[in-house]
Amino acid sequence: MNKEQLEQLSDLEINQAVTATAYNLQGWGLSESGLCFYHCGLDGSDWVDFQIIDYCNNPSDMMPLVFEGKVTLSPIQPYTEEHDPSLWCASCEVDSGAIECWHKNPLRAAAIAYLLMKEGG
């Protein structure tokens, strides 16, 4: 997904994407409630579930990924016409250049930057 598509997602959808990426859960099913991933094992005889982690609202969940990805979080300063002063910027470097995401919730901005970084920018 590109940045604009990620910005349109709900917090839950971003949390789902970050959980799947951080724990390599691609190929796992998503429960009807959207609150956990599940896998039935190779032959269908097992059941494993993995709860969705609240990266957008819990610093203790998101900050390890911020450190891992060297994502910088900073408030927007000074005020400019193009940036609301209540926004936070999450930024990181990738091979294709810099990634910058702005949001009033710094953890949500960091989660989007993390996903973009993992996709290669």
CYANA upper distance limits for C-alpha pairs under 8 A (distance plus 0.5 A):
  1 MET  CA      5 GLN  CA      6.49
  1 MET  CA      6 LEU  CA      6.91
  1 MET  CA    116 LEU  CA      8.42
  2 ASN  CA      6 LEU  CA      6.80
  2 ASN  CA    116 LEU  CA      7.79
  3 LYS  CA      7 GLU  CA      6.62
  3 LYS  CA    101 CYS  CA      8.49
  3 LYS  CA    112 ILE  CA      7.93
  3 LYS  CA    116 LEU  CA      7.54
  4 GLU  CA      8 GLN  CA      7.09
  5 GLN  CA      9 LEU  CA      7.41
  6 LEU  CA     14 ILE  CA      7.78
  6 LEU  CA    112 ILE  CA      7.07
  7 GLU  CA    112 ILE  CA      7.89
  9 LEU  CA     13 GLU  CA      6.26
  9 LEU  CA     14 ILE  CA      6.78
 10 SER  CA     14 ILE  CA      6.82
 11 ASP  CA     15 ASN  CA      6.53
 11 ASP  CA     56 CYS  CA      6.61
 11 ASP  CA    108 ARG  CA      7.82
 12 LEU  CA     16 GLN  CA      6.61
 12 LEU  CA     34 GLY  CA      8.36
 12 LEU  CA     54 ASP  CA      8.13
 13 GLU  CA     17 ALA  CA      6.78
 14 ILE  CA     18 VAL  CA      6.63
 14 ILE  CA     56 CYS  CA      8.07
 14 ILE  CA    108 ARG  CA      8.46
 14 ILE  CA    111 ALA  CA      7.68
 14 ILE  CA    112 ILE  CA      7.83
 15 ASN  CA     19 THR  CA      6.47
 15 ASN  CA     52 ILE  CA      7.04
 15 ASN  CA     53 ILE  CA      6.66
 15 ASN  CA     54 ASP  CA      6.25
 15 ASN  CA     55 TYR  CA      6.15
 15 ASN  CA     56 CYS  CA      7.06
 15 ASN  CA    111 ALA  CA      8.36
 16 GLN  CA     20 ALA  CA      6.61
 16 GLN  CA     34 GLY  CA      8.31
 16 GLN  CA     35 LEU  CA      8.47
 16 GLN  CA     52 ILE  CA      6.39
 16 GLN  CA     53 ILE  CA      8.00
 17 ALA  CA     21 THR  CA      6.59
 17 ALA  CA    115 LEU  CA      8.10
 18 VAL  CA     22 ALA  CA      6.31
 18 VAL  CA     55 TYR  CA      8.02
 18 VAL  CA    111 ALA  CA      7.33
 18 VAL  CA    114 TYR  CA      8.29
 18 VAL  CA    115 LEU  CA      6.99
 19 THR  CA     23 TYR  CA      6.44
 19 THR  CA     24 ASN  CA      8.43
 19 THR  CA     25 LEU  CA      8.07
 19 THR  CA     52 ILE  CA      6.62
 19 THR  CA     53 ILE  CA      6.68
 20 ALA  CA     24 ASN  CA      5.94
 20 ALA  CA     25 LEU  CA      5.00
 20 ALA  CA     26 GLN  CA      6.56
 21 THR  CA     25 LEU  CA      7.12
 21 THR  CA     26 GLN  CA      7.90
 21 THR  CA    115 LEU  CA      8.08
 21 THR  CA    118 LYS  CA      8.31
 25 LEU  CA     37 PHE  CA      8.20
 28 TRP  CA     37 PHE  CA      6.50
 28 TRP  CA     38 TYR  CA      6.14
 28 TRP  CA     39 HIS  CA      5.81
 29 GLY  CA     37 PHE  CA      5.91
 29 GLY  CA     38 TYR  CA      5.65
 29 GLY  CA     39 HIS  CA      6.76
 30 LEU  CA     34 GLY  CA      6.40
 30 LEU  CA     35 LEU  CA      8.20
 30 LEU  CA     36 CYS  CA      6.56
 30 LEU  CA     37 PHE  CA      4.98
 30 LEU  CA     38 TYR  CA      6.75
 31 SER  CA     35 LEU  CA      7.00
 31 SER  CA     36 CYS  CA      6.11
 31 SER  CA     37 PHE  CA      6.43
 31 SER  CA     38 TYR  CA      7.38
 34 GLY  CA     52 ILE  CA      8.44
 35 LEU  CA     51 GLN  CA      6.60
 35 LEU  CA     52 ILE  CA      5.82
 36 CYS  CA     49 ASP  CA      6.91
 36 CYS  CA     50 PHE  CA      5.87
 36 CYS  CA     51 GLN  CA      4.72
 36 CYS  CA     52 ILE  CA      5.52
 37 PHE  CA     49 ASP  CA      6.03
 37 PHE  CA     50 PHE  CA      5.62
 37 PHE  CA     51 GLN  CA      6.93
 37 PHE  CA     52 ILE  CA      7.64
 38 TYR  CA     47 TRP  CA      7.57
 38 TYR  CA     48 VAL  CA      6.02
 38 TYR  CA     49 ASP  CA      4.67
 38 TYR  CA     50 PHE  CA      6.73
 39 HIS  CA     46 ASP  CA      8.20
 39 HIS  CA     47 TRP  CA      6.40
 39 HIS  CA     48 VAL  CA      5.74
 39 HIS  CA     49 ASP  CA      6.90
 40 CYS  CA     44 GLY  CA      5.23
 40 CYS  CA     45 SER  CA      6.81
 40 CYS  CA     46 ASP  CA      5.37
 40 CYS  CA     47 TRP  CA      5.07
 40 CYS  CA     48 VAL  CA      6.85
 41 GLY  CA     45 SER  CA      6.74
 41 GLY  CA     46 ASP  CA      5.43
 41 GLY  CA     47 TRP  CA      7.01
 41 GLY  CA     48 VAL  CA      8.03
 42 LEU  CA     46 ASP  CA      8.47
 53 ILE  CA     61 ASP  CA      7.62
 54 ASP  CA     58 ASN  CA      6.34
 54 ASP  CA     61 ASP  CA      7.38
 55 TYR  CA     59 PRO  CA      7.58
 55 TYR  CA     61 ASP  CA      5.94
 55 TYR  CA     62 MET  CA      5.35
 55 TYR  CA    107 LEU  CA      7.30
 55 TYR  CA    108 ARG  CA      7.83
 55 TYR  CA    111 ALA  CA      7.29
 56 CYS  CA     62 MET  CA      7.73
 56 CYS  CA    105 ASN  CA      8.14
 56 CYS  CA    107 LEU  CA      5.45
 56 CYS  CA    108 ARG  CA      5.02
 56 CYS  CA    111 ALA  CA      7.15
 57 ASN  CA    107 LEU  CA      6.91
 57 ASN  CA    108 ARG  CA      7.94
 58 ASN  CA     62 MET  CA      6.95
 58 ASN  CA    107 LEU  CA      8.16
 59 PRO  CA     63 MET  CA      6.01
 59 PRO  CA    107 LEU  CA      7.45
 60 SER  CA     64 PRO  CA      7.81
 61 ASP  CA     65 LEU  CA      8.29
 62 MET  CA     66 VAL  CA      6.84
 62 MET  CA    107 LEU  CA      7.17
 62 MET  CA    110 ALA  CA      8.27
 62 MET  CA    111 ALA  CA      7.73
 63 MET  CA     67 PHE  CA      6.69
 64 PRO  CA     68 GLU  CA      6.59
 65 LEU  CA     69 GLY  CA      6.46
 65 LEU  CA    114 TYR  CA      7.88
 66 VAL  CA     70 LYS  CA      6.26
 66 VAL  CA     71 VAL  CA      5.43
 66 VAL  CA     72 THR  CA      7.96
 66 VAL  CA    110 ALA  CA      7.28
 66 VAL  CA    114 TYR  CA      7.85
 67 PHE  CA     71 VAL  CA      6.99
 69 GLY  CA     92 CYS  CA      7.90
 69 GLY  CA    114 TYR  CA      7.28
 69 GLY  CA    117 MET  CA      8.19
 70 LYS  CA     92 CYS  CA      6.88
 71 VAL  CA     90 ALA  CA      6.81
 71 VAL  CA     91 SER  CA      5.99
 71 VAL  CA     92 CYS  CA      5.32
 71 VAL  CA    110 ALA  CA      7.38
 71 VAL  CA    113 ALA  CA      7.96
 71 VAL  CA    114 TYR  CA      7.94
 72 THR  CA     89 CYS  CA      8.27
 72 THR  CA     90 ALA  CA      5.97
 72 THR  CA     91 SER  CA      5.66
 72 THR  CA     92 CYS  CA      6.78
 73 LEU  CA     88 TRP  CA      7.34
 73 LEU  CA     89 CYS  CA      6.16
 73 LEU  CA     90 ALA  CA      5.12
 73 LEU  CA     91 SER  CA      7.20
 73 LEU  CA    106 PRO  CA      7.39
 73 LEU  CA    110 ALA  CA      7.73
 74 SER  CA     88 TRP  CA      6.16
 74 SER  CA     89 CYS  CA      5.83
 74 SER  CA     90 ALA  CA      7.22
 75 PRO  CA     85 PRO  CA      8.15
 75 PRO  CA     86 SER  CA      7.96
 75 PRO  CA     87 LEU  CA      6.76
 75 PRO  CA     88 TRP  CA      4.84
 75 PRO  CA     89 CYS  CA      6.55
 76 ILE  CA     83 HIS  CA      7.68
 76 ILE  CA     84 ASP  CA      8.02
 76 ILE  CA     85 PRO  CA      6.15
 76 ILE  CA     86 SER  CA      7.65
 76 ILE  CA     87 LEU  CA      6.30
 76 ILE  CA     88 TRP  CA      6.07
 76 ILE  CA     89 CYS  CA      6.87
 77 GLN  CA     85 PRO  CA      7.18
 78 PRO  CA     85 PRO  CA      7.80
 79 TYR  CA     83 HIS  CA      6.97
 79 TYR  CA     84 ASP  CA      7.16
 79 TYR  CA     85 PRO  CA      5.72
 80 THR  CA     84 ASP  CA      7.69
 80 THR  CA     85 PRO  CA      8.21
 83 HIS  CA     87 LEU  CA      7.76
 86 SER  CA    104 LYS  CA      6.40
 87 LEU  CA    102 TRP  CA      6.48
 87 LEU  CA    103 HIS  CA      5.56
 87 LEU  CA    104 LYS  CA      4.89
 87 LEU  CA    105 ASN  CA      7.94
 87 LEU  CA    106 PRO  CA      8.30
 88 TRP  CA    102 TRP  CA      5.91
 88 TRP  CA    103 HIS  CA      5.94
 88 TRP  CA    104 LYS  CA      6.26
 88 TRP  CA    105 ASN  CA      7.36
 88 TRP  CA    106 PRO  CA      5.81
 88 TRP  CA    109 ALA  CA      7.75
 89 CYS  CA    100 GLU  CA      6.98
 89 CYS  CA    101 CYS  CA      6.06
 89 CYS  CA    102 TRP  CA      5.06
 89 CYS  CA    103 HIS  CA      7.33
 89 CYS  CA    106 PRO  CA      7.50
 89 CYS  CA    109 ALA  CA      7.23
 90 ALA  CA     99 ILE  CA      8.46
 90 ALA  CA    100 GLU  CA      6.15
 90 ALA  CA    101 CYS  CA      5.69
 90 ALA  CA    102 TRP  CA      6.93
 90 ALA  CA    106 PRO  CA      7.48
 90 ALA  CA    109 ALA  CA      5.98
 90 ALA  CA    110 ALA  CA      5.59
 90 ALA  CA    113 ALA  CA      6.82
 91 SER  CA     98 ALA  CA      7.45
 91 SER  CA     99 ILE  CA      5.80
 91 SER  CA    100 GLU  CA      4.87
 91 SER  CA    101 CYS  CA      6.92
 91 SER  CA    110 ALA  CA      8.11
 91 SER  CA    113 ALA  CA      7.03
 92 CYS  CA     98 ALA  CA      6.31
 92 CYS  CA     99 ILE  CA      5.85
 92 CYS  CA    100 GLU  CA      7.38
 92 CYS  CA    113 ALA  CA      7.63
 92 CYS  CA    117 MET  CA      7.92
 93 GLU  CA     97 GLY  CA      6.33
 93 GLU  CA     98 ALA  CA      5.01
 93 GLU  CA     99 ILE  CA      6.66
 93 GLU  CA    117 MET  CA      8.26
 94 VAL  CA     98 ALA  CA      6.54
 94 VAL  CA     99 ILE  CA      7.79
 94 VAL  CA    117 MET  CA      6.85
 94 VAL  CA    120 GLY  CA      6.98
 94 VAL  CA    121 GLY  CA      6.63
 95 ASP  CA    120 GLY  CA      7.76
 95 ASP  CA    121 GLY  CA      8.16
 96 SER  CA    120 GLY  CA      7.82
 96 SER  CA    121 GLY  CA      6.75
 97 GLY  CA    121 GLY  CA      7.95
 98 ALA  CA    121 GLY  CA      8.31
 99 ILE  CA    113 ALA  CA      7.03
 99 ILE  CA    116 LEU  CA      7.98
 99 ILE  CA    117 MET  CA      7.91
 99 ILE  CA    121 GLY  CA      7.09
100 GLU  CA    113 ALA  CA      7.26
101 CYS  CA    109 ALA  CA      5.89
101 CYS  CA    110 ALA  CA      7.88
101 CYS  CA    112 ILE  CA      7.43
101 CYS  CA    113 ALA  CA      6.59
102 TRP  CA    106 PRO  CA      8.28
102 TRP  CA    109 ALA  CA      6.16
103 HIS  CA    108 ARG  CA      7.41
103 HIS  CA    109 ALA  CA      5.90
104 LYS  CA    109 ALA  CA      8.49
105 ASN  CA    109 ALA  CA      6.94
106 PRO  CA    110 ALA  CA      6.62
107 LEU  CA    111 ALA  CA      6.59
108 ARG  CA    112 ILE  CA      6.80
109 ALA  CA    113 ALA  CA      6.73
110 ALA  CA    114 TYR  CA      6.50
111 ALA  CA    115 LEU  CA      6.78
112 ILE  CA    116 LEU  CA      6.72
113 ALA  CA    117 MET  CA      6.50
114 TYR  CA    118 LYS  CA      6.67
115 LEU  CA    119 GLU  CA      6.74
116 LEU  CA    120 GLY  CA      6.77
116 LEU  CA    121 GLY  CA      5.46
117 MET  CA    121 GLY  CA      5.53
